[in-house]
Amino acid sequence: MNREIAVVAFAQTDHRRTSEELSEVELLMPVLHDVLARTGLRTADLDFVCSGSSDYLAGRAFSFTLALDGVGAWPPISESHVEMDGAWALYEAWTKLRTGDADTALVYAYGKSSPGSLRDVLTRQLDPYYIAPLWPDSIALAALQAQALIDAGDTDEPALAAVAARNRENAAANPQAQLRGPVPQGDHVVRPLRRGDCPPVGDGAAAVILAAGERARALTERPAWIRGIDHRVEAHGLGVRDLTDSPSTRLAAEHAGAFERPVDTAELHAPFTSQEIVLRKALRLGDGVRVNPSGGALAAHPVMAAGLIRIGEAAARIHRGASDRALAHATSGPCLQQNLVAVLEGDPR
């Protein structure tokens, strides 16, 4: 069934470095209330609910069931969950609406990194036989990728600093950003990455509402139509990959229709400055494309929600008429291992 699906509402928290005084439910509930209020919908009006989070961050199994208290699981709802960034929950919800099994869907994601050591937790994503026993953390692996780019002549440390400065300057007008304005590059965290090349990891949540066809037009003045969406994955072993390129991003973009016509905006989930270099090349983004007007993941990076936020930020620009055709990207895993690309458009003006 070829149904038009759109993002009709987006909300997110004011991201912070720590929210230890709040439970996941308390972190999430204001966002859910906000996104529903933007459409006038109630929980009972939703045909499907899908969430993204990580039990490893929460430190307990089936932690997402507690967050359902914020949604309201009674009367019974049609619900699903992915142990991934919320962008992949949106993909599942989009598929559900495309089949005609639902007309509206709520997608949300959240992450609390403050209670533990995120750099240690993310090692659980690695190949358990060859890489995980070496215990390389997320920043060390990103530094490996950055050094490969420098060795290939694709970038250098001043160019990486310029990426950081531009993203954080863009974030100055974004009330949800953790960091605003200039941030000193600082000392090397893991060479060649300095403090300014790394994301300000913190706690946060985000939610979007999807709707199909005329239902979308009834819920918002200018829906952000998802013209294409696709996700692909690289080989699990880092040693068999070219870390200076992202074929999975390029393939996902091709299948999502990103290369059919130019985009005016791109929201890239690039937690490290070096990863923006890789993504710009893979997505063929020229100087005429506004990249990360929200500030991107270098301004606020709530793990498990940052990819969904890229889709939400792109959709929000279409809602308010600041963009006509936007690309949104989400990633998961080390060194851009898994990549999702969505293309969103507004109705002609």
Secondary structure, DSSP 4 states (H G I P E B T S, - for coil): ----EEEEEEEE---BS--TTS-HHHHHHHHHHHHHHTTT--GGG-SEEEEE--HHHHTSTTTHHHHHHHH---S---EEEESS-HHHHHHHHHHHHHTTS-SEEEEEEEE--TTS-HHHHGGGGS-TTTTGGG---HHHHHHHHHHHHHHTTS--HHHHHHHHHHHHHHGGG-TT-SS-S-----SEEETTEEGGGS--EEBEEEEEEEEEHHHHHHH-SS-EEEEEEEEEE--S-GGGS-TT--HHHHHHHHHHTTTTS--SEEE---SSHHHHHHHHHHTT--TTSEE-TT-GGGT-EETTTHHHHHHHHHHHHHHTTS-SEEEEEEEESTTS-EEEEEEEEPPP-
